[in-house]
Amino acid sequence: MTVMDPNAPTTHSDPPRIADRNVDDHNADAISDKLCQCEPILVAYCRTTTGNAADARDLVQDVFIRACRKLETLKDHDAFGPWLMGIARMVCKEWIRSTIRRRKHHTAHAIHVANQSHTHPPADPDQHQTHESLRHAMQQLPHDHQLAIHAFYSTDGGITRVCHVLNMSRASAYRLLADARTQLRTLMESQETSS
Amino acid sequence: MNCPEETIWIELSLGTHDTETATALRDHADNCTTCAARKTAADHEHDLLNTWHRTVIAEHQSQQPIDALNGQSMTNIRLADAARTSQPWRQPLTLLAPAACIAIVAFLAFGTSRSIAFADVQKALANAKSVVCRFRANVDANQSDGDLPYSILTISPTHGVRQDHYVDGEKSGTTFTPRIGPIISTTPTDTYVITRQDAADDASPSRPMAWLNDLRTIAANNVSDATDDTIDNQPALRFDVTTLGGTLWVAPDTLLPIRYVTGPKAVHRHARSTIYDQFDWNPNIPDDHFATPNLDDAHHTIQPSFDLDGFIDSLRFFATQTGGTFPASLNCDAVDTEMSKLTDYFGPFTEDGTYKARTQQASMYLGTTCLFFKKLEQTDANPEYHGHNVNTATPDALLMTWKNEDGTRTEVNADLSVTVIDD
């Protein structure tokens, strides 16, 4: 490992040349644009998992950093959306596992108190309650169904964005989305019944 | 038109149908109370989903530090940077170009220091990718350079920070603070220390690149105008960053820092002064510079987090090693006595560092318990500890309890479960 002498100029070796790699700056810009375009979808996905903005923000950041580190493993750039969402799924699963682990020696109340410290009290308690019910229902949807909902509603891209994120045709995307909405309704109705 | 299936109203709210079909459906709903109710329900769900997503995105954006210059989320800047810098073949000249261009244009256009706003410096900082600099904390102005311990910081937006520590000119260790994951410190004896900090703590003032983030994000109107100065007989522009208690000198050509001095307690609570100098902006950093050593179980030590989780983990460690007992006292003066109960864990002395790593590990766990307890004692928490007569064989027995600031009380039982109750 190189040890730098602060009194001398750094002596790092030259970086590999562009010709040594397959991706150029144009692709780097395109990829960074894609990452930024996907941010709202990831925010919604992670927020559905965590229930609070602070943890969701951290998870989104984690997803992006992992994605940047693994960019070289992405062979098919058309599959960028599903690839990125796969990372998000993994990150969220890890978060759930670590939360469950923490609960082994925290009561639900302590976790609740900890979560409350992350968020401000809701301005509109009724809307907050409705949104929480919606979030719980979305949490129970299958991964692709959740993504279809988030891709459609969190960006201005509509169905086109769903197609890109899930790498599917327009007709398939509409079918998936309608199916997701139907399941969501069933889940929300069952929540209302049980409460 | 017969009443369509219920799901068709969901499809309508999604905009699935062509204009003609959509109009026919709406006309039908206008004349059918059953379908009107279904359509209303579907539209309501659609609106609810729209509102939820808008709220969540707005909350997320409101939490992002914003680049004062162009209104772009700093996260987005970092993401784009990360995408680029994750490709190390990008030439350093290309990396430097935006910062250099801004600085040169500003310099040519105005020519005088008073025309340079701190916002220009922030723009140069936002465009800079990585930096190597020297860092000296707790500096006494009367000390000569040669006497001071120092660290060489290597800051990379994708990897995090590496600190190479030097004492009396000899390397004394290295600390890796990645963007994600635990901090790893290596010592000359190869005893590794891991702390449990993660990306969530990235903005913490104790993080080694917090000072740089502060300079990037501080409101530019809180910084003085530039004044002409010299550093090491070279021209420099000086800014007084009062809010951060520091003074920053930047190079007139690049507008990137060449020296940054913060006053007492400005950055590090216990520091007298902190000096960053010998900057090398956008150097080529080989990938392996941030490669951490492989952690060998026998040679690594876990430093528990200094919070309730770390406290519980520390008690669990003690109970595991002593057959279910807890420290009889959490008084810091009793650490040596409690350490003596862990001799089975240390094993016999070995030259290979295992013994040292284990004693260090035990010391860290016990240190965490007593410091956590001491912190509670120093507040109005009134902690009560019953470790001298409680063990894991009586899982429901109260091991420790204290009062929280919000009036609730925390109870830790012998099974190390934690309950927060209204007092």
Boltz contact constraints between the chains, C-beta under 6 A:
constraints:
  - contact:
      token1: [A, 2]
      token2: [B, 289]
      max_distance: 6.0
  - contact:
      token1: [A, 4]
      token2: [B, 152]
      max_distance: 6.0
  - contact:
      token1: [A, 6]
      token2: [B, 134]
      max_distance: 6.0
  - contact:
      token1: [A, 6]
      token2: [B, 152]
      max_distance: 6.0
  - contact:
      token1: [A, 6]
      token2: [B, 278]
      max_distance: 6.0
  - contact:
      token1: [A, 10]
      token2: [B, 132]
      max_distance: 6.0
  - contact:
      token1: [A, 10]
      token2: [B, 280]
      max_distance: 6.0
  - contact:
      token1: [A, 10]
      token2: [B, 283]
      max_distance: 6.0
  - contact:
      token1: [A, 12]
      token2: [B, 283]
      max_distance: 6.0
  - contact:
      token1: [A, 12]
      token2: [B, 284]
      max_distance: 6.0
  - contact:
      token1: [A, 12]
      token2: [B, 285]
      max_distance: 6.0
  - contact:
      token1: [A, 12]
      token2: [B, 286]
      max_distance: 6.0
  - contact:
      token1: [A, 13]
      token2: [B, 286]
      max_distance: 6.0
  - contact:
      token1: [A, 15]
      token2: [B, 88]
      max_distance: 6.0
  - contact:
      token1: [A, 15]
      token2: [B, 89]
      max_distance: 6.0
  - contact:
      token1: [A, 15]
      token2: [B, 284]
      max_distance: 6.0
  - contact:
      token1: [A, 16]
      token2: [B, 89]
      max_distance: 6.0
  - contact:
      token1: [A, 18]
      token2: [B, 89]
      max_distance: 6.0
  - contact:
      token1: [A, 21]
      token2: [B, 89]
      max_distance: 6.0
  - contact:
      token1: [A, 28]
      token2: [B, 83]
      max_distance: 6.0
  - contact:
      token1: [A, 28]
      token2: [B, 84]
      max_distance: 6.0
  - contact:
      token1: [A, 28]
      token2: [B, 87]
      max_distance: 6.0
  - contact:
      token1: [A, 31]
      token2: [B, 83]
      max_distance: 6.0
  - contact:
      token1: [A, 32]
      token2: [B, 80]
      max_distance: 6.0
  - contact:
      token1: [A, 32]
      token2: [B, 83]
      max_distance: 6.0
  - contact:
      token1: [A, 35]
      token2: [B, 79]
      max_distance: 6.0
  - contact:
      token1: [A, 35]
      token2: [B, 83]
      max_distance: 6.0
  - contact:
      token1: [A, 36]
      token2: [B, 76]
      max_distance: 6.0
  - contact:
      token1: [A, 40]
      token2: [B, 57]
      max_distance: 6.0
  - contact:
      token1: [A, 43]
      token2: [B, 57]
      max_distance: 6.0
  - contact:
      token1: [A, 43]
      token2: [B, 60]
      max_distance: 6.0
  - contact:
      token1: [A, 44]
      token2: [B, 53]
      max_distance: 6.0
  - contact:
      token1: [A, 44]
      token2: [B, 56]
      max_distance: 6.0
  - contact:
      token1: [A, 47]
      token2: [B, 56]
      max_distance: 6.0
  - contact:
      token1: [A, 53]
      token2: [B, 59]
      max_distance: 6.0
  - contact:
      token1: [A, 57]
      token2: [B, 63]
      max_distance: 6.0
  - contact:
      token1: [A, 58]
      token2: [B, 199]
      max_distance: 6.0
  - contact:
      token1: [A, 58]
      token2: [B, 200]
      max_distance: 6.0
  - contact:
      token1: [A, 61]
      token2: [B, 199]
      max_distance: 6.0
  - contact:
      token1: [A, 62]
      token2: [B, 199]
      max_distance: 6.0
  - contact:
      token1: [A, 64]
      token2: [B, 79]
      max_distance: 6.0
  - contact:
      token1: [A, 65]
      token2: [B, 179]
      max_distance: 6.0
  - contact:
      token1: [A, 65]
      token2: [B, 180]
      max_distance: 6.0
  - contact:
      token1: [A, 68]
      token2: [B, 82]
      max_distance: 6.0
  - contact:
      token1: [A, 68]
      token2: [B, 83]
      max_distance: 6.0
  - contact:
      token1: [A, 68]
      token2: [B, 86]
      max_distance: 6.0
  - contact:
      token1: [A, 71]
      token2: [B, 86]
      max_distance: 6.0
  - contact:
      token1: [A, 105]
      token2: [B, 312]
      max_distance: 6.0
  - contact:
      token1: [A, 105]
      token2: [B, 416]
      max_distance: 6.0
  - contact:
      token1: [A, 105]
      token2: [B, 417]
      max_distance: 6.0
  - contact:
      token1: [A, 105]
      token2: [B, 418]
      max_distance: 6.0
  - contact:
      token1: [A, 106]
      token2: [B, 418]
      max_distance: 6.0
  - contact:
      token1: [A, 107]
      token2: [B, 419]
      max_distance: 6.0
  - contact:
      token1: [A, 109]
      token2: [B, 420]
      max_distance: 6.0
  - contact:
      token1: [A, 110]
      token2: [B, 418]
      max_distance: 6.0
  - contact:
      token1: [A, 110]
      token2: [B, 420]
      max_distance: 6.0
  - contact:
      token1: [A, 113]
      token2: [B, 420]
      max_distance: 6.0
  - contact:
      token1: [A, 131]
      token2: [B, 52]
      max_distance: 6.0
  - contact:
      token1: [A, 134]
      token2: [B, 52]
      max_distance: 6.0
  - contact:
      token1: [A, 153]
      token2: [B, 49]
      max_distance: 6.0
  - contact:
      token1: [A, 153]
      token2: [B, 50]
      max_distance: 6.0
  - contact:
      token1: [A, 153]
      token2: [B, 53]
      max_distance: 6.0
  - contact:
      token1: [A, 154]
      token2: [B, 53]
      max_distance: 6.0
  - contact:
      token1: [A, 174]
      token2: [B, 16]
      max_distance: 6.0
  - contact:
      token1: [A, 177]
      token2: [B, 14]
      max_distance: 6.0
  - contact:
      token1: [A, 178]
      token2: [B, 10]
      max_distance: 6.0
  - contact:
      token1: [A, 178]
      token2: [B, 11]
      max_distance: 6.0
  - contact:
      token1: [A, 181]
      token2: [B, 10]
      max_distance: 6.0
  - contact:
      token1: [A, 182]
      token2: [B, 7]
      max_distance: 6.0
